[in-house]
Amino acid sequence: MHPEPDAFKPDAFEPDVPEPPRPTTPRRVVVTGLGAVTPLGVGVADLWLGLLEGRCGIRELTGEEFTGLPVRAAGTVPVDPAGLLPRPQARRMNRAAQFGVLAAREAWRDAGFDGSGTEASGLAPDRVGVSVGAILGDASVLVGGDRRLRERGPRAVSPLTTPMTVPSQAASQISLALRITGEARTVTSACASGTEAIGQAIDRIRYGHVDVALAGGAEAVVTPAIMASFAAMRALSTRPAGELPSRPFARDRDGFVNGEGAGFLLLESEEHARARGARVYCEAAGWGLSADAHHMAAPDPSGTGVALALRRALRDAGARPADVIHVNAHATATIDGDLAEANALRTVLDTPGAPRVPVTALKGHLGHLQGAAGGVEAVATVLTLHHGTIPPTIGCAEGEQDEAIDLDVVRGAPRPLPDHGDLALSNSFGFGGHNAVLALRRVSRETGS
């Protein structure tokens, strides 16, 4: 008989640490950190300055693998993310995970935590979570593995191909990088993924499952096959990169522009943030979901599903339409999608005698970042509330707005946020009818409440 290994003796295990009691009422959730990697640059500062200045991060794809594609404009990150990470770590991450780790680390540090992770920050690792939206993550890894298999045989396929292909890789790499053990979840709901991931994290904090969460989206699907597929659907703009190809709400819009990047919020329960004296950007007040049940790719032109998600977000935030002072629109610059969203916004928010809600759309600057879009646009919406400034929509100049849209679209230059009301909405809608809306509430700059 072999002696039982010590690791398997009952007394060798750590004693269970009792979970804190669940709150009897939902906790208030606040945003204390922001991080982003986008076509406008690496970091939140580059994103915000680029939006305010009306810069466009859409570029022409010049790689040999894109030769012959009918569309070659995309919102690509201008820096190789692998060069910003330790080489051994970068080699074990796909491109989306690299974006995700960089953006999550920025949000973590921005919230005042130690970059080494949870324990160095004085946090219990099991009271922190990760929630990431991703559609595919990084499609190029699987494509590359398949190519090596066909050209050189099975021995040429890396054992890392499978773990680097799964959409959950960004969530797992963020949890590894910061020693987060509470949970590492991945949400896949097409282009609504990032926003839904943030919404789920809000609820996990509200109801006491974790106290702190990194939530957002990460995506890297600017690949030849994906570009060719979108082009075959006639979903992409056919304009070259230098002509502002993504034109949200404009009468001559002709499709979206594929993009990549990552955006994260650091969320905390208010009591946790106050106890450590954290700077609070805004309240993560609520969120709403719905499904169109209309078509596998096209939106419901009536906007009924979008309107339902808007109403649910308002209800979850304990708000009324009159409280809304800004909308960061999904607005992909597709003809039907922009109209459906505009119909829904007018139906839910327009009140007789009240001022119109100012709306902005960022895909003219960035392209459509797919599963990361909701995360990056949430970062921008938080900054809009925090600074009291609405960035302009580019690609839809004065006199170019589609008359059927009939919204107050912020164009040309930044605009001050209205003084009345306190709520901003960030919209994300995806193929297959996935609708997600995030509601963020302005807090007093003096009191942070």
N, C-alpha and C positions, 0 to 999 in steps of 0.2 A: 504494500500500500504506500502510495506517495503522500507525503504530508500536504494538507490543504494550503495553497498559497495564501500568504498573509492578506493579499489584496482582496480575497474573497471571504475572509472571516467577518462575521457580522460587526465585531467591534472595530474593524479597520475602516468602516465608513464614517464620514462626518455625520454628526447628529443633524437631523432635520431642523432647519431654522424656521420657526413659525412665520407664516405669512401675516402681514399686518391686516387688521380687519378691513373689510370692504366699507367704503363710505356709505352712509345711509341716504345721502343725497348726492347727485352728481357734482363732481368738483369742477370748478372753473379752470380752463386751460389757457395758457398764455404762450406767446412766441418770444423766445429769448435769444435765438441765434439764427443766422442765415448763411447759406453757402451756395455757390453756383459755379458751374463750368459751362460756358455757352459759346456760340459763334461770335459773340462780341468780346470774348477773352476769358481768362481764368480768374475767377473771383467776383464777388458781389459788386465791388467798386467799378470794375470794367463794365459789368452788365448795366448798372444804374446810370453811369455816365453816358454809355452808348445809347441807352433808351432816351435820356433827356436831350441828347444832341441829335437824335434822329439818324443815327448811323445804321447801316445795313451790314450784317455779318454773312450774307449769302454770297457764295463764291462759285466759280466755275470749277468742275472736277477735271483735273488735268491728267490723272493717272492713266496709264495704258489700258488698264482693265475697264475703263469707262468709255474708251474709244468706240464709236459706232452707236452709242445709245442715243435715242431721240431726244432725251432731256439730260443735261449735265450740270444744272444749277442745284446747289444744295447748301444748307446751313451747316457748315463744318467748323469744328473747334480749331482755331488757328495754331494751336500748340500741341505737340505730341505728349499726351498725358503720361506715357511711360517714362519720359525723361524727368518728370517731377516726383517720381516715386523711387524708393530703393529698388535697384535692379532685380534682386531675388524675388521681391514681392510682385513687382510689375509683371514678371514673366509668368506668374501663376494667376494673373487676372486677365479677363477679356477687357476690351476697350471700354465697354459700358461700366464695368466694375471699377476700372481706373478712374473714370469720370466720377462715379459715385463716391469712392473713397476720398477723392480730393474735395468734393463739395461737402461731404459729411464732416470731414475733418475741419473745414473752414467754419461750418455752422457750430461745431462743438467748441472750437476755440473762441468764436465770436460770442458764445454764451458765457464765456469766462471759465471754461473747464480746462484742465491740463491736457495737452495734446497726447500724452502717453495713454490716456484712457480712463476708465471708470475708477479704478482703485486709486490711482494717483490724484484723481479729482475728489476723493473722499466720498464716492458714490458706491452703493451696493450694486454690483454688476447685475444681479437678478431683479433689480428694480428699474432697469433701463431697457428699452426696446428699440427695434429698428423696423421700419415699415417702408417698403420700396415698391414703386410702380414700375413695371417693365412689360413690354409686349413680347419681344424676343431677347432683349438684352444685347447680344452681339451675334448676329447671324454669320459673320465671316469665319468664326472658328469652325463651325460645322462644315461650311462650304470648303474651307481649306483642308480639313481632315478628309473629306470625301475625295478631293482632288488628289491628295497624296496617296490614298488607297488605290485609286484607279491608275495612277501613273507609276507608283513604286511598290505597291503591295502592302499587306497588313503591318509589317514591321516598321513602316514609315509613319504610321499613325501614332501620335503622342498619347500616352496614357492620361494626359490632362485634357484631352479633347472633350470628353463628356462633362466633367465638372466645370469646364470653362464655357460650355455651351448653354447650360440651363439658365433660364431667366432669373433664378434665385441667386445667381453668383454675386451680384452686387450686394444684396442683403447680407450674405454670409461673410463677404470680405470686409464690410463695414463692421460687423460684429467682431470679427477677428482683430481688425486694426485697433479697435477701441475697447476690447475685452468686455463686450456687452453680452450678457447671458440670459436676460429676461425673456427675450423672444426676438426672432429675426424673420419677419413675414414678407411675402412677396404677393403683390396684387397684380393680376393680369385682366384688364378690362378695356382692351384696345387703347385708344388715345385718351380715355378717362382714367387710366391706371394711376398716374401720379396723384391726381386729386383724390381719388378713392383711397389711396394709401394714406394720405394725410388724414382723411376723415376717420378711417379705422383707428389710426393712432390717437386721435382726439378721444374716441370712445374708450380706448384701452386705459388712458389716463383718467378720464372722467370717473370710471367705475372701479378704479383702484387696482387694476392689474399691474400697472407700472406707474412710476412717478415722472419719468423723463422718457422722451422718444425722439429719435431722428426719423423724419418722415419726408418723403418726396419721391422723385423718380430719376431713373438713369437709363439711357438708351444710346445705342450705336448701330444704326441700321442703314447707314449710307453705303450700301454695297451694290454691285452691278445688278444682281438678280432682283433685289428689292426695288431699285430704281426702274428697272425694266418692267416689273410687274405693275407698279403704280402708273407708269407711262401707258401700259397696255389698257389699264382701266380708264385712261383719259382723265385721271385725277390730278396730274401734275401740270403746273404752268409750263408753257412752252417757251417763255421768254428767257433770254440769256441773263446771267447773273447781274450784269451791269445796268439792267433796265428795271430794277425793283420788281422782280417777277412775282413776288407775293403781294397782292393788293387787296387787303381785307376791306370789304364793304364798298369797293369801287365798282362803278358800272362796267368797267372793262376787265374785271377779274376773270381769270381763266384757269384757276386751280391752285393747289398748295405747293409748297416747296419742302422737300424732305430735309430733315435736320437731325442733329445729335447733341448730346450734352447731359447735364444733371443739375438738379436744384433741390435743396433740402431746407426744411425748417427744423429748429430745435424746439420741441414742445415740452412744457412742464406744467404740472399742477400749479396753480397760483400760489398755494401755501408753500410749496417747495421753493419756488422762485423767490418769494418774499423772505423766506427764512435765510436764504444765502445772499440777500441784497442784490439780486440780479436786475439788470436793465431789461425792461419789458417793452417790446416793440408794439404789440397789440394783443388782443384776445382772439384766440381761435374759437369763435362763438358757436359754430354749428356747421352742418353739412347736409346735403340731400342727394339721394339717388333716384333714378327711374330708368325704365327701359322703353324704347319706342315700339318694339314688336311690329316693325314695319318692313324692313328689308335688310339683307345681309351686309350692305354697304351704304346705301343711300339713306339720308335722314328723312324722317317724317316731315313733309313740307309744311304741315300745319303748326309744327312746333309744340304740339300738345305734350309730348314726353318731356321736352326741355322745360316747359312751364311747370310741370309737376315737380321736377327736381328743384327748380327755383323756389317754389312754394314750400317744399319740404325743408330746404335750407333755412328759409326765413323762420319757419315754425320751430325748427330745432334751435335756432339762435334766440328765440323769444322775441322776434322782431316783426315789424310791419313793413309793407312796401315803402311807406313814407320815410323810413329810417335809412334807406339805401342812398348813398351819396356817390357811389362809383361802381362800375362794372368793368372788370378785366375780361373781355369777351374771348371765347374760343376762336371764332372768326378765322377759319382756315383759308379764306379767299376762294372757296368753291361757290358756285352760283347758288345751289340749293341750300347748302349748309348755312351760309350767312343769312339767307332769307328766313330760314326756319328759326334761327337764334333770334333774329330781330323781331319776328312775330311774337315769340315767347316773351321777350323782354318787354315789349309794348303791352302785351296782355297782362302781365303780372305787375309791372312797375308804374305804368302811366296812370296818374291820378288827375282828374279834372282840376284845373286851377293851380296845380303844383308844378314847380320847375322840372324840366326833363333831367333824367339822370345822365351825367357824362360817362361816356363809354370809350374805352380805348382797346386796341388790339395790337399785339406785339409780334405777330408772325411776319409782318413786313420787315421787321428788324432781324428776326431769328430764323425764319422758316418754321416748319412744324416739327417739334422735337419728339413727337410720338409719345411714348410712355413717360418721357421726362417733361413734356410740355406743362402738365399741371403743376409739377414741382417748381419749375423755373417761373411760371406765371404767378404762382402763389408768392414766391420771393418778391417779385415786382409789386404785387398788390400790398404786401406788408410794408414795403418801402414807400409806396404811395400814401398809405395811412400815416406812417411814421414821419415823413417829411412834409406832408400836406400838399404834395405836388403830383399831378397826373401827367405821365409821359404821353407824347403825341403818338398817333397812329401814322405810320409812313406807308406810302404806296396808295394813299387815298387823299389826294390834295384837294384844296378848295375848289368846288365846282365839279369834282369827279365822283362824288358819292352817289351811289345808286338811289334814285328817288324812292324806290320801293322799300329801302331799308328804314328810312324815317326814324333815325335815332340821332341823339346829340353826340356825334363822334368827335373826339378831341383830335384836332389836326394842326399841322404847322408848327406849333410850339407847345411847351408844357403849359398846363393850366392849374391854377390853385384849386385845391379841394374845397368844395362847398363847406360853409360853417355849420349849416343845419344837418341834423342826422349824424349817424356814427358808423354805418355799416358799409363794407365793400364786399362785392361778390366776385369770385374767380370761377369761371366756367370751363368745363372740359367735356367734350362729347366724342364718342368713338364709333368706329365701324361696328355694325351689328346693333346699334341703338343704345349703347351705354351712355348714360348721362350722369354727370357728377358736378355738384356745385358746392363750393366752399364759402362760408360766411365768416368774415373777419371784422372785428369791432375795434374802432379807434379808442385809445386810452389817453388820458390827460398826460401831457408831456411833463407837467409839474409833479403830479402825484402818482403817475403810472397806474391809475385805476379808471 
